């Protein structure tokens, strides 16, 4: 289930089409409305194919907006949706919960991440293909070609070096898996930066 936490987005990423669309002003979505939107979507899909209830559910906070702006709301809505789905036998259990973020400057309390991760342990997990995955994963958008372009490409986020430090500490403290996404932009991505900086950051030998 792909979830948008707001209508429009305040991050202003230059490579995102929403940033240039005035018809999408940023408007947070209230918890109750989010919950109802998600449940109605699930029920609609189940009417199309009732066999879906024989699968495990995955919630992906990767739609419009950045859920790190409101992690308490993310936790509350995730909890409400999972309780509803499992209690009504609309899924076998939990595949996982994925949170996509650019790590905005005004991010909310990261303690909510550990709170959510602990809560997810109560559900029956799908371990067929994800034995090594944590129930909660954070997908961080590492889209900046270099430090000097931080403010241009994703203007309302913390520097990627600070974000990586925080995410690494979070993984070590809470055991939450962190996945890094690098976007390659034509005429913008500095390949030397990608090969050198990423290799230094993650101590990983990139292949040609």
N, C-alpha and C positions, 0 to 999 in steps of 0.2 A: 504494500500500500504506500504510494508516494504522497507525502504530506507537504502542503504549503502552510507555513506558520503566519503568513501575512498576505495582504493584497499589495503588490508593489514591494519594493525593497529599498532600504535607506543606505545600503553599502555603496552603490554607485559604481559598480565594476564596469570599466570601459568596454570590455569584450562581451557584455551582457546586453541583449537587445532591450531589456526592460529599462535600462538606464536612460535610454533615449525616447521612451514612450511616455508622454505626458498623461496619457489616458490611464496610467497605472500609478496614481499617487500612493505613497506608502500609508497603509492603514493596518494596524495590528488586528488580528482576528481573535475574538473572545473565546475563552476555553469551551464554553457550551456550544458555540457555533462550530468550532473546530471539531468537537466530538460528534456533533450531529452530521456534519459534512462527511466525516470518515465512515460512520456507521451506515449512512444512507448509500454511500458508494459501495461498501461491502455487500449490503443487502441487494443492491441492484445487480452486482456481478454474480451473486449467488443465484439470483433468479435466472440469469443467463446460463449458468453452469453450476448446478447444485453440488457437483463433485469437488468443487473448490474447498468445501468444508472438511474434506478428507486430507487436506494438506496442512502444513505448518504455516503460520503467519509471520511475515516480516514487515516491520514498520520502518519506512525510510523518510526521514525528515530532510528531504533534498529537493523540495519543490521551491516555490517562490519564497523569498525571505531568508533570514539566517536565524536558526533556532537558538544560537548562542546568545541572542539578544534577550531571550526569555526562557531560561532553562527550567525555571520552576513551572511555567506553563507547559513546557515540553514534557516534564515529568508527570504532571497532573493529567494531561490528555492521554499520554501513553498508558498510564495506569488505568484510566477509565475505559479506554478502548479495549485493552487486553482483558480486563475483568469482564466486560460485556461479551466479547467474542468467545472467551473460554467458557463462561458460565452458560452461554446459550449454544454451546457445542457447534460453533461456526468454524472451528479450527482444531487440529489435533494438539497443538501446543505452539511453542514459540521457536521460530527460526532465528530471529534476532531483531535488534533495533539499531539502525544506522543513523548517525547524525552528521549532516554535511555542514561545514562552516568555513568562513574566510577568517575567522577569529577577529571579530569587530573590536574596535577600541572600547566600546561601552558594553563589553560582555558581562553577563550576569554571573552570580556566584558559582564557581566550578564545583563546589561541594555537592550541587545537585546532580552532577554526573556520577559521583560515587553512590549517592542515594539511589539513583535510577538503576545503576549496575547491581547494587545489592538487592533491590526489589525484583529484578528480573530472574534472580536465582530460584524463585519459587515455582517457575513454570517448567513444564516438561519441554526439553529441548530437542530440536532436530539435529542429531549428530551424524547423520548419514554422510554428508559432505563437508561438515564444518566442525570436526572434532576439536580442532585446535583454535577455533575462533571464540572470543569472548562474546557473551550475550549482547553486550553493548559495544559498538565500534564508532570511532570518530574519524570522519573523512575530511582531511584538511586540504584546502585549495592552495597549493603552492604555485601560484600563477605568475609571480613577478620575475621578469627576466634578470633584473639586478636591483640592488638596494636603491639606486637613484630613481627607479621608476615605481617604487612602492606607492607613492602618493598619486601617481598618474593612473596606473591600472586599477588598483583597488584602494581608493583614497581613505576609506574609513576603517582601516584595519591596523592592528599593531604590526611592527616589523616582523618579518618571517623568522628571524633569528630568535626573537623573544617568544613567538608562538611555538616554535619547535622546542625550546627549553621547557615551556609550560606543559606541552603535550607529552614530552618525554618523562617529565616528573610525574604527570598524571598516570601514565602507563605503569611506571615503576611502583607508584603508591597504590593504585586501584586495580591494576591488571587489565585495564581497558585497552583493546587493540586500537592502534592509530594507523591510518592509511593516508599516504601523501599523494596528492594529485598534482602533476605538473602539466600545464597546458602549453602547447607549442603554437605560437602565433606567428604567422607569416610576416616577415619584415619587422618583427618586434623581438622575437626570442633570440637572445645571444647564445649560440650553441657552445661557445667557449665557456660561458658561465655555467650552462647546464652540465657540461662534462667535468668542469673543475670544482665548482661550488657544491653541486649535489654530491659529488664523490667525497668531498671533504666533510660535508654535513653528516652524511649517513655512513661514511666509511665503507662505501660500496663501489666495487669496480664495475662501471658501466660498460656494456658491450657495444660494439660498433653498430 
